[in-house]
Amino acid sequence: MYKIEKTDYGFRLEFGGFIQADEMREWYEETKKALEDVTEEYKVLVDMRKMKTLPPDAKKILEEGQRLHVEKGGRGSAVIVSNAVTKEQQRNLGARSGVGLREVYIDGSDPDWEQKAMNWLLHGVSPE
């Protein structure tokens, strides 16, 4: 399961469940369409609290999507995770795709996760 929502600051993405490569490819294609008219820099909130570990082929597609965001003007993201495995997986993908330089990871069990994410995205205040 995935969702893409346009926001005032850029995009809010949500990933949940066990996403296979075919569904991740759908996400990538929908992302390309959502980014077609983007002409300014933007930020991204990525909610991965309900996502299971990705299989290798789905990870590769997610990495392509991250690169696309960087190319189109993505200049910062807050990734909300629920466990250390997801956090490490996303940290590794971000390092390879280029989003990791502007990305923070926030523990989704923190009741203030959304406020911390918005503080990072809108004001550059580190959640740590």
C-alpha angles and dihedrals in degrees: 000000000000138000132196118199127180112224139178091264096041124276141349114206127189127193125185141170127005105327116201125202095263092056091044089052088054088052090050093051092047089048091053090054093047091052098047095096098035110121103159135060116271144175132237133215109202116195109198098157093119098037122114123215111291123238115240096258092051091047090056091054092047089052089053089052091050090052089051090054091051091049092049096050108278104158105173143002141194113211117200113206135177101205144024094251093058091044093053092044091053093044090055093046091047092051091054097042098044098244092101092079090066101031134105127190121220127192107245092210089067106101089218096052094118094049090048090050093050092047088055096044098044104029107019092242109154114234091218 
